[in-house]
């Protein structure tokens, strides 16, 4: 087994405490507002989220990975995070990632990320810190994008389980099914860069924007 694979297995493990399980990515709101009413609509909602990741998040990861004017890209990414609930969750998870990564990989250089924060260029969004830390390891861009997709999928299914929409075994069946779409999602990404990033799943954005209006909630977005 390669060292890169071992690192990916560790970083994708649900035991890694980066705080992702505090967020539902809009699923809690979608369930309570009746947007998700069946297993089929749940899978459709999650697939739409992942397609938006391929269209919006992965191009930014590609630019960070290739060292393309990091300050400008980081500023642009922060500006594009117009949904305050999503923005705050992204920063919170990014801080969690930094706390963990500098302990398990102390050789990683965090100076660029520190400069982005101290110079008020960009706060430590999870996407930014993942890209800038893991590119220093022996992880390819393709593997990094796959890891990011998996974490998004895993966290959404975990939220659905805790909200009582599906059971644990059913969530694993859905995970195995949606995982098969990763090659097409990576093809959809197609090595685009930050200038090509677009948000394509309006429904997911609306659900996350309305999360704060819920009378009661267990997730932060």
N, C-alpha and C positions, 0 to 999 in steps of 0.2 A: 504494500500500500504506500502511495506517495505521501510525502509530508504535506503537500498542498491539500490532498484529500482529507487527511487527518485534521487539518486546521478548519476546513469547511465543515466537517462533521461536528467539531467542537463549537464553532460559531453559530451553527444552525440548531444546536441543542436547546430545547426549551428550558434547560437548567441554567442557561446563561442569563444572569439577572440584569437585563438592560431596560426593563420596564415596559416592554411591548404589550404585555397582557393587561395593562391598564386602559387600553384603547381598543375600540371595536371597529374603527374605520368606517363609521356610519351605519353599521349593521344594527346596533341597538335602536337607533331612530327609525330605520327602515322597517324593523319588526313592529315597533309600537305604532307606526303610522300606517301599517298595512301594505307597505310596498313589497315586503317579503311575506308571502302567505303559504308557501309550499317549498319543498326541497328543490323543485325546478327553479323557482324564482330566486331562491337563495344562491344556487349555483350560477344563475345568470347574473346576479348582482356581483358576486365575487369575481366572475370572469370579466365583467366590465371594469371592475377595479383594477385587475391585473393588466388589462389592455391599456388602461390609462397609465399604469406604471411603465409599460413598454413605450408609450408615446411621450411621457413627460419626465419621469424619474430617470430612466436608463440613459437618455441622451445627456443629462447632467453628469451622471456617473461616468460616462464615456469621456466627457471633457475634463473632469477632474483627474481621471486615470491617466490621461494623455498630457497633463500639465499645461492646459491651454488657458493662459491668462487667468490664473486661479482667483485673484482678487475680483476681477470683473464678473466672472461666472458666479462666484459666491454671492456677490451683491445682487446680481440678477435673480438668482434662485430665491434669496430671502424676500425680495420684492414680489416675486411670483406667488409666494405663500400668503395669499390674500385672506384665506379663511383662518381666523384667529384660533379656533379650536385645533385645527390641523397644525398650525404653526407652533403653538405651545406644546402639543404632543410630540412634534418632531424634535424640538429643542430638548425636551425632558428626556426623550430616549437617547438623543445624542450625548447628553451629559452622562447618562448611565453607561453608554458604550465607552466613553472616554475613561470613566472610573475603572471599568473592567479591563479594557485593552492595555492600559499602561501597567497593569499588574501582571497579566499573563504574557504580554510581549513587551518587556521593559526596554528592548532595543529599538522600538519604533520611535521615530523622531516626531514629536508633537509640536514643534516650533511653528510650523505653518498654521496649524489650527489655532494655537495660542495667539498668534499675531492677528488672525482674522477676528478673534473675539476682542482682544485688548484694543485694537485699532477701530473697533465698532464697524468693521466691514461686514461681518456676518456672524450671527450666533452659531453655536455648535449643533446644527441640524444633523439628524441621524444619517441622512444620505451623504452629507458633506464629510463627516468624520469617518464613516465607513469607507468611502472612496479614498480619502487621503491617508488612512492608516493601512488598509489592506493592500493598496498598490505597492507598499513597501515590502510586503511578504511575497512568497512565491505563488501568488494567486492570479490567474489570468483574468482579463476583463470579462470574458464569457462566464467564467466560474463566479466572479463577483456579482455579475448581473443575475445569474441563476440563484445564488445565495439570497440576494435581495428579494427576488420574486418569491422564493420559498418562505422567507420570513413574513412577507405580506400575507401569503396564503395561510400559513400556519396560525398567525395571530387572529385572522378573521374567523377561521374555523373554531379556534379556541373560544372566541367571544360568542359564537353561535351556540356552542355547547353550554357555556355558563348561563346563557339566556334561556336555555331550555328548548331551543328550536330544533336541535338534533342531539343524538346521543354520541358517546365517545367513539364507538365502533363505526357508526354511520359517518362521522366526521373524517375518520381515516379512509373510508371508502371514497368519499368525495375528494379528499386530498390526493389519493392515488389516481383518480380520474382526471382532475384538473392539472395535475403534474404533467400529464401527457401533452398538454398544450404549450408547455414551456418552449420547445423548439420553435413553434410558430410565433410565440411572443418574442423570442430572441431574433427571429427573422424579421418580424415587424419592426423591431428596434433597428436592426440593420446598421449598427455602428454610426447612428446619427449623433450629432453633437448638440450642445445647449441651444444653439440658435434655431434648431429644428423642433425643440420641445413644444408640445401642445397638450392641452387638457381636453380629453375627448369623451369623458363620461360625466355628463351634466347631472344625472340623477344621483350619482355618488356624492358629488360636490354639494348638492342641495341637501341631502340627508345629513352630511357632516355639518353644514351651516345651521341646520335646524336642531342639532343635538341639544344646544343650550336651552331650547324652549320646552324640552320635555319636563313634565311635572316631577318625575322621579327617575333617577338613572343610576346605574352602577359603574358605567364607564366614563372616561373623561372626554371621549369624542366618538 
